[in-house]
Amino acid sequence: MWNEFKKFAIKGNVIDLAVGVIIGGAFGKIVSSLVKDVLMPLIGLLMGGIDFTKLAFKVGDEQLQYGLFIQSVVDFFIISFSIFLFVKGINHFKSKEEEKAKMDRTEELLAEIRDLLKQENRKNETS
């Protein structure tokens, strides 16, 4: 059983997954800080200093803090939009690289066609 576990743990995709989780956690901290420390204060200013987290009402002896829920929803949308922009930027650069690779391949094919045509012309001239 130990040997099976070692084989599983050493596989490339497990290591890739671990690296992805670690980088994702670090990226999550960056995005959370962006939302909490930069964007939410700006949104608060734009909305006249409204702080959602203090919104609540009392039901019996309990206090329902619906403001925290609203804050979480706003945070979710900001984080989702930030990740969307990040992925969109990465895809933009990927598509440029793919386009360049496609252009390189097209140039290769055109060069091969040119060389074949030159060979045909030489054969026709010598015959």
N, C-alpha and C positions, 0 to 999 in steps of 0.2 A: 504494500500500500504506500509506503514511504517513497519508493522508487517511482510509482505512478504519479504521486504528488510532485516530485522533483521534475519529472518530465513535463507535467502540466504547467508548473510555475516558471519553467525556463523557456517555454514556447514564446515566440516573438509577439503574438497577439496579446498575451497576458501582460507582458512588459509594456507594450504600446498602450494598453488600457490603463495601466498604473500611471504611466507618464501623463496620459490624457486627464485622468482624475486629478492628479497633482496640479497640472497647469490650469485645469478648469476651476479648481478651488482658489488658486491664486488670482485668476481672472475674475472670479466671483467677488473676491474681496475688493478688487479695483473698481468693478462696476458698482458694488454696494457703496463704496466711498464716494464715487462720482455722484450717485443719486443722493446720498445722505448729506454730504458736505458741500456739494456744488449746486446741483440742480434743484433740490428741495428748497434751499434758502432763496434761490432766484424765483421759483414758482410762488413761494410765500410772499415775496415782495410784489410780484405781479398781481397776486390775489389780495393785496392789501394786508398782508401779515397774518393771514388765517393759518392757524395751526390745527390741523385735523386731529392730532393725537389727544387733544384735551376735550374733544366732543364726547359727551356721554349723557346718559339719563338714568334715573334711578327707577327700578322696578322692585317694589317691596324693599327688602334689605340689601338687594344686590344692585350693583352699578354696571350697566351695559355700556362698554366703551366702544361704541360704533366708530368713533374717530380713528382708532387704531386699525380697524378693518379698512376704512377708506384710505388711510395712509398706506396700508399694505397693497391695496389695489393700485393706487397711484404709483408706488414703487415698482410693482410688477410691470405696469405698462412702460414705465421709463426704462427699466432694465431690458425688457423685451425689445423696445425700439433701439436701444443702444447695441444690443447683440445683433439685431437685424442690420443696422448700419455697418457694424464690424464685418459680418459675413458678406454683405453686399460689396464692401471694399475689397475683401479677399477674393471674391469671385471675379471682380473687375480685373484684378491683377492676373488671376489665373487665365481668364479669357484672353488677355493680351499675350500671355506666354504661349497659349495653345494656338492663337492666330499666327504668332511668329513661327512656331514649329510647323504649322500647316503651310505657311509661305515658303519656309525653307524646303519642305518636301516638294512643293510645287516647282520651285526653282530646280531642284534635283531632277525631277521628271522632265522638265523642259530641256535641261542640259542633256539628258539621255536621248530625248527625241532628236535634238539638234545633232548629236554625235551619230545617231543612226542614219539620219538624213545625209550627213557628210559621207558616211561609209557607202551609202547607196549611190551617191553622186560619183564617188571615185570608181565604184564598180562599173557604172554606166559609161564613164569617160574612158576606161581602159578597154571596154569591150567594143 
